[in-house]
Amino acid sequence: MKTLGHWIGGKAVESVSGNVGPVYDPATGTQPTQVALASAEEVDSAVDAARRAYAEWSVSSLARRTAFLFKYRELLDAHRDEIAALITSEHGKVHSDALGEVARGMEILELACGIPEKLKGELSTQVSTRVDVASIRQPLGVVAGITPFNFPAMVPMWMFPLAIACGNTFVLKPSEKDPSAPYRLAELAAEAGLPDGVLNVVNGDKTAVDRLLSHPDVAGVSFVGSTPIAKYIQSEAVAHGKRVQALGGAKNHMLVLPDADLDFAADNAINAAYGSAGERCMAVSVVVAVGDTGDELVAKIADRAHKLRIGPGDDPSSEMGPLITREHRDKVASYVGGARDQGADVVVDGTGYTVEGRPECADGFFIGVSLLDKVSPDMDAYRDEIFGPVLCVVRADTYDEAIALINGSRWGNGTAVFTRDGGAARRFQLEVEAGMVGINVPIPVPVGHHSFGGWKDSLFGDLHIYGNDGIAFYTRGKVITTRWPDPAESGGINLGFPTSS
């Protein structure tokens, strides 16, 4: 069995803790890999390597940093199929979806390649007699990223390229469920010429996370994951004096107005609800059908759902793969039966799904897609983040009822409206309480030069991830006031508060 260790100081490091965790192939249920779970001392080693590297990297020229980033971008492009295959083998998502994940991660790397423009300071001359004021941004120091299983390559790439472009050094703690892709990202960074210690990877569980949160040399922490853990990350990081951005869970609503093209809406509901087996924080998990659109829309979604091809992610004919673990598969399935017991109509029941003609997948973590109609806000399937291929449909009589329902959710990550009415769309984008809004776009993940982040229980911290917010997070401002007095000028004594004149 393969054992994956850590990447510290520019080289592979075998774990000495003796603790390991299983890494499964979700399509077969087998365990081809085990991953080392770092001790606090091993985390300290990674942070120390990053601290030592920071002394030189933080003062390296922008030309040197961007030269690495451009070379790294070309190397990742050459290896994108390999990275996607690693994602599929441990996460289960289909290869085309994994390739899309790599591509979206590379968008942020491309943004980082333009860091000289983003780090330009400001200068005001002659603000007072012979006085100039400049504003600059400088790196924080050692920063850490704690990333989820559902995007093992993309989410780390939302973090470390910008962080190191700004002059920081980085310690990544990826999910222990699918660690090979992020580990490979670090190997390729070294191959592209990144100095030892600038990017480190420590695999682990809560022990590693807690040490990163308490370590005195870690200046900031970026996190993406569930809401309960995001709250914990923020409170612990802030208690130890760290800057923190913690992105949490979601219950994303898709509002369908009576004038919408229902075939177009149904196609997009399928794509957004069941892509990557629903294991996306931006997945649509609730469709809100307004007026008399509900019956026809549900029928169209159900017709499409029955035709989806579900199988192993490395099969080109598969449109959806398995879930990440057996336990998660069983938990997702429980919401379908629970919704039925609580009064919802189970239009499509994906529980108990098996892959026909593939006996090697008999023990895989597969589940079919489910569609629940006439769901009410008091049902568990509506209140909880299921994080699987279960789509709820809620009926609303009016737009006002629908917007009140959406805004009443404790989450505010992403949302979408489907309509042909520009006025209704404009009203929605201004009134809805969410950080990312789509107009006839079901998964409104911003492009790299904008920022990603939600509201309410979907974000803890003030700044979103990547884009200008990401650069602001990984740097801190400094203002420099300069005066070069005239040699003939007499300074004199003046105890009054300085003013501009």
Secondary structure, DSSP 8 states (H G I E B T S, - for coil): -EEE-EEETTEEE--SS--EEEEEETTTTEEEEEEE---HHHHHHHHHHHHHHHHHHTTS-HHHHHHHHHHHHHHHHHTHHHHHHHHHHHH---HHHHHHHHHHHHHHHHHHHTHHHHT--EEEEEEETTEEEEEEEEE-SEEEEE--SSSTTHHHHHHHHHHHHTT-EEEEE--TTS-HHHHHHHHHHHHTT--TTSEEE---SHHHHHHHHH-TTEEEEEEES-HHHHHHHHHHHHHTT-EEEEE----EEEEE-TTS-HHHHHHHHHHHHHGGGG--TT-EEEEEEEGGGHHHHHHHHHHHHHT--B--TTSTT-SB---S-HHHHHHHHHHHHHHHHTT-EEEE--TT---TT-GGGTTS-----EEEES--TTSHHHHS---SSEEEEEEESSHHHHHHHHHTSSEESEEEEE-S-HHHHHHHHHH---SEEEES-SS----TTS-B--EETTEESS--BSHHHHHHHTEEEEEEEEE---TT-------S-----
